[in-house]
Amino acid sequence: MKYYIIAGEASGDLHGSNLMKALYKEDPAADIRFWGGDLMEKTGGRLVKHYRDLAFMGFLEVVLNLKTIIKNIKSCKIDIEKFNPDAIIFIDYPGFNMRIAKWAKEKGIPTHYYISPQIWAWKESRINAIRRDVERMHVILPFEKEFYENKHHYNVNFVGHPIIDAIHNRPTLSFEEFRKQNHLDKTPIIALLPGSRKQEISKMLHIMLSVVNHFPEYQFVIAGAPGQEFSFYEPFLKTKNVHYIDNKTYDLLSISTAALVTSGTATLDTALFKVPQVVCYKGSWVSYQIAKRILTLKYISLVNLIMDQEVVTELIQDELNTKRLVEEINKLLNANSRAKILNDYTILEQKLGGAGASETTAKLIVDDIRDRLKKN
């Protein structure tokens, strides 16, 4: 059977690659074509376009790149028609994917959405388009099932969170092994996760690095994002205890003492690796002003949203400054504060369910296609 997958960000590439592995197990003859990244490409199938050419951050940035986005949507439709898949699988990335979903509905192509758009955070009106255009929704957060079914009377499948699969499936690495492989010293590590897109990395990283001289007994290690070149990070590596590792974020988190993390999926990654963290966000002034008027959530990090309480500190816009970061890092290094955070992280993992999200979703997709083919 033929599958067309669209993932537009680094996290989508990770979860897309694990979903592809599960699809190949369910359907060894699977023919997969996709928009994604390096991890999906290594898994198999045919990469059409890399997500690094798709990701635009913030309202203003989307407007400025509207011509490119429209061109990408058009070329995607043409490619799907040529491939003629048995199903299209969307992974998050709603601005792009919902436009393709509407077109696919008109063409009669079955659609599955894996990792729901965060309509519970903003643009709740998208539920109307989802009901109309998405035939099967597979959600990964426990409160999403209740949100869709109880509030909007739209049936979804809760499959568990794929980050748990990604963590469980990775080989373990000791601090000493990681240190030697990446030419680091023996001091404890504070990880810096500034995001995956150039716009957010440029904005976040210099603020994160402003605390380095306050913690000379630690080394700060920047997690390089997949798809970004070393030359982009090189100007930030001017201080002795600042280092860079490329595309090894999970290995880095597994041996870190604390972390500064740009708001997004990485906050959940960090929590599941049991690393105390400060969540950071700073957008353009225009994008922030718009977001502030649209978003109705109490928190911006998935950790706090799932727990429905402030487990980790969120420093947003003007609050994200050197003084506040130093204060919060000192709290993360305090034994009592760490114990409280780590206990909350354990409860968080229980709420997310066990491993197996990729396998569950793949089976649902394959079974759905087989049922359709039998009926036809």
Residue pairs with C-beta under 8 A, 6 or more apart in sequence:
1 27
1 29
1 30
1 31
1 86
1 87
1 366
1 369
1 370
1 373
2 30
2 31
2 32
2 33
2 83
2 84
2 85
2 86
3 23
3 30
3 31
3 32
3 33
3 85
3 86
3 87
3 89
3 365
4 32
4 33
4 34
4 80
4 83
4 85
4 87
4 88
4 89
5 16
5 19
5 20
5 32
5 33
5 34
5 35
5 36
5 40
5 45
5 88
5 89
5 90
5 91
6 34
6 35
6 36
6 76
6 88
6 89
6 90
6 91
6 93
6 96
6 97
6 100
7 13
7 15
7 16
7 34
7 35
7 36
7 37
7 40
7 51
7 91
7 92
7 93
8 35
8 51
8 54
8 55
8 91
8 92
8 93
8 96
8 97
9 51
9 54
9 55
9 92
9 93
9 196
9 197
10 37
10 51
10 196
10 225
10 226
10 227
11 92
11 196
11 264
11 265
11 266
12 36
12 37
12 51
12 91
12 92
12 93
12 115
13 36
13 37
13 38
13 39
13 40
13 51
13 226
14 39
14 162
14 166
15 91
15 114
15 115
15 162
15 163
15 166
15 358
16 34
16 36
16 37
16 39
16 40
16 91
17 36
17 39
17 40
17 42
17 43
18 162
18 165
18 166
18 169
18 358
19 89
19 91
19 114
19 162
19 358
19 361
19 362
20 32
20 34
20 40
20 43
20 44
20 45
21 43
21 358
22 358
22 359
22 361
22 362
22 363
23 30
23 32
23 362
23 365
23 366
24 30
24 43
24 44
25 359
25 362
26 362
26 363
26 365
26 366
27 366
31 45
32 44
32 45
32 46
33 45
33 46
33 48
33 79
33 83
33 85
34 40
34 45
34 46
34 47
34 48
35 47
35 48
35 49
35 50
35 51
35 54
35 76
36 47
36 50
36 51
37 47
37 50
37 51
37 52
37 226
37 227
38 50
38 226
38 227
38 247
39 226
40 47
41 47
48 76
48 79
49 72
49 75
49 76
50 227
51 227
52 227
52 228
53 72
54 72
54 93
54 96
55 196
55 197
56 62
56 64
56 65
56 69
56 197
56 199
57 195
57 197
57 199
57 200
57 283
57 287
58 199
58 283
58 284
58 286
58 287
59 286
59 287
59 290
59 291
60 284
60 286
60 287
61 199
61 284
61 287
62 69
62 95
69 95
69 96
72 96
73 96
73 99
73 100
76 96
76 100
77 100
77 103
80 88
80 100
80 104
80 109
81 107
85 109
86 110
86 369
86 372
86 373
87 109
87 110
87 111
87 112
87 365
87 368
87 369
88 100
88 101
88 104
88 109
88 110
88 111
88 112
89 111
89 112
89 113
89 114
89 365
90 97
90 100
90 101
90 111
90 112
90 113
90 114
90 134
91 97
91 114
91 115
92 115
92 116
92 117
94 117
94 118
94 119
94 123
94 126
97 113
97 117
98 117
98 126
98 129
98 130
98 133
101 111
101 113
101 129
101 130
101 133
101 134
102 129
102 132
102 133
104 111
104 133
105 111
105 132
105 133
110 135
110 136
110 368
110 369
110 372
111 133
111 134
111 135
111 136
112 134
112 135
112 136
112 137
112 138
112 364
112 365
112 368
113 130
113 134
113 136
113 137
113 138
114 138
114 140
114 159
114 361
115 138
115 139
115 140
115 162
116 137
116 138
116 139
116 140
116 141
116 144
116 148
116 156
117 123
117 126
117 130
119 126
119 127
119 130
120 143
120 144
120 147
120 297
121 295
121 296
121 297
122 291
122 294
122 295
122 296
123 294
127 148
127 152
127 154
130 137
130 154
131 152
131 154
136 157
136 364
136 365
136 368
137 148
137 154
137 156
137 157
138 156
138 157
138 159
138 361
138 364
139 145
139 148
139 156
139 157
139 158
139 159
140 158
140 159
140 160
140 161
140 162
140 357
141 161
141 302
141 306
141 352
142 158
142 306
142 351
142 352
142 353
143 305
143 306
144 156
144 158
145 156
145 158
148 154
148 155
148 156
149 155
149 156
157 360
157 361
157 364
158 353
159 356
159 357
159 360
159 361
159 364
160 352
160 353
160 354
160 355
160 356
160 357
160 360
161 268
161 352
161 353
161 357
162 357
162 358
163 265
163 268
163 269
163 272
163 352
164 272
164 349
164 352
164 353
164 354
164 355
164 357
165 355
165 356
165 357
165 358
165 359
166 250
167 250
167 269
167 272
167 273
168 355
170 250
170 251
172 254
173 251
173 254
173 255
174 255
175 255
178 184
178 251
178 252
178 254
178 255
179 185
179 186
182 221
182 243
182 245
182 248
183 243
184 219
184 221
184 243
185 219
185 241
187 217
187 218
187 219
187 241
188 217
188 218
188 219
188 257
189 218
189 219
189 220
189 221
189 252
189 255
189 256
189 257
190 215
190 218
190 219
190 220
190 221
190 256
190 257
190 258
190 259
190 260
190 329
191 220
191 221
191 223
191 252
191 253
191 256
191 258
191 259
191 260
191 261
191 270
191 275
192 205
192 208
192 209
192 220
192 221
192 222
192 223
192 259
192 260
193 223
193 249
193 259
193 260
193 261
193 262
193 266
193 270
194 200
194 201
194 204
194 205
194 208
194 222
194 223
194 262
195 201
195 204
195 225
195 262
195 264
195 266
196 225
196 226
196 227
196 228
197 225
198 228
198 232
200 262
200 283
201 225
201 228
201 232
201 233
203 282
203 283
203 284
204 262
204 280
204 282
205 222
205 233
205 236
206 236
207 280
207 282
207 320
207 321
207 322
207 325
208 220
208 260
208 280
208 325
209 220
209 236
209 239
209 242
210 322
210 325
211 260
211 322
211 325
211 326
211 329
212 220
212 239
212 241
212 242
213 239
214 322
214 326
214 329
215 329
216 241
218 241
218 257
219 241
219 242
219 243
220 241
220 242
220 243
221 242
221 243
221 244
221 245
221 252
221 256
222 233
222 236
222 237
222 242
222 243
222 244
222 245
223 245
223 248
223 249
223 252
224 230
224 233
224 244
224 245
224 246
224 247
224 248
225 247
226 247
230 244
230 246
233 244
236 242
236 244
237 243
237 244
245 251
245 252
249 266
249 269
250 269
250 273
253 259
253 269
253 270
253 273
253 275
254 273
256 273
256 275
257 275
257 276
257 333
258 275
258 276
258 277
258 278
258 329
258 332
258 333
259 270
259 275
259 276
259 277
259 278
260 277
260 278
260 280
260 325
260 329
261 267
261 270
261 277
261 278
261 279
261 280
262 279
262 280
262 281
263 279
263 280
263 281
263 300
263 301
263 314
265 302
267 277
267 279
267 301
267 302
267 303
267 312
268 302
268 303
268 306
270 277
271 277
271 303
271 311
271 312
271 345
271 348
271 349
272 345
272 348
272 349
272 352
274 342
274 345
276 312
276 332
276 337
276 338
276 341
276 342
277 312
277 332
278 312
278 313
278 315
278 325
278 328
278 329
278 332
279 300
279 301
279 303
279 304
279 312
279 313
279 314
279 315
280 315
280 320
280 325
281 300
281 314
281 315
281 316
281 317
281 320
282 288
282 316
282 317
282 320
283 291
283 317
288 317
297 305
298 304
298 305
298 308
299 305
299 310
299 314
300 314
300 316
301 312
301 314
303 311
303 312
303 345
303 348
304 310
304 311
304 312
304 314
306 348
306 351
306 352
307 344
307 347
307 348
307 351
311 341
311 344
311 345
311 348
312 341
313 328
313 331
315 321
315 324
315 325
315 328
331 337
332 338
332 341
